[in-house]
Amino acid sequence: MKKSPFLLLPLTLLLTINPSLANSNEDNWFDFGFTTGAFSQTCSLAVDKVISKKDAREEMEFIFDYAKKDLDKDFYDSFIEFAYEEKDCIKFLP
């Protein structure tokens, strides 16, 4: 039982973390990474004809709706700029 104080210390530290830090800018970065990653993957699959043009457009519509709903203005503007720079993907955009 000599190890128990070493186990309690990390648990005590976790319980005292400020909950207001949990909803930080990291959520915005995660959502931005998710949308750009999903966009890139969908575009790549559509260009390689692994998925149909119709499926790509439906997926892009979902991605753009997600971005509009969940990204703040600066991240949304960056996502839109990123999306329209991809010349091969423009034909799949909603």
N, C-alpha and C positions, 0 to 999 in steps of 0.2 A: 504493500500500500504506500510505499514511499514515492511512487510515481504520481499519485493523485494530485498533489499541488501543481505539478507541471501541466497536468491536463486541465485543471480548473482555470489557470491563468489565461490561456487562449479563449476559453469560453466566456470568461469575465470580460475580456477585451471586446469580443464580438457583441456582447449585450450592451456595451456602453457606446457603440458607434452612433453618431448623430444620424437619425433617420432622414433629416433634410438633405443629407449628402447623397442619398440613394437615388434621387431623381435629378441628377446633374446633367451636364452637357453630354455625358457619355451616351445617354439615351438617343440624343439627336445624331450622334456619330454612328451609333448602331443602326438606326433606321436609315440613315444615308447610305451606309455600307450595304445594308440589305437591298435597298432599292437599286443601287448601281450594280450590285452583283447579280441580282435577278434580271435586270435589264440586259446586262452583258451576256449572261448565259442564254437567255431567250433569243437574243439577236444571233448569237453564235449558232444555236441549234437551227434557227430558221434559215440563216445563210447557207448552212451545210445541208439544208433540206431534210433534217432529221424530224422536224415538226412542220406541219403545213403552214401556209401563209395565214390562213384563217385562225388556226390555233395560236400562232405568234401574235396576231392582232388582239385576240381575246386576252392573252396573258399580258400584253403590253397595256391594255386598257386597265386590267387589274392593278398592275404596277403603278401606273400613273394615278389612279384613284387612291391607292395606298399612300403614295408620295404626297398628293395634295392634302389628304386628311391628316397624315401623321408627321410630316416634316414641317419645321418652322420655315418662315419666309426665306431666309438666307440659304438654308440647306435645299429647299425646294427650287429656288432659282439656280443654284449650282447643279442640281440634278437635271433640270430642264436643259441647261446649257450643255451639260455632258451628253445628254441623250441626242440632241440635235447636231452635235459635232460628229456623231457616228454616221457617216454617209451611207454605209451599207444597210443601216437599220431604219433609215427614214421611211422606207416603204412599209414598214411594219407598225409605225407609230399610229396611235388612235387620232 
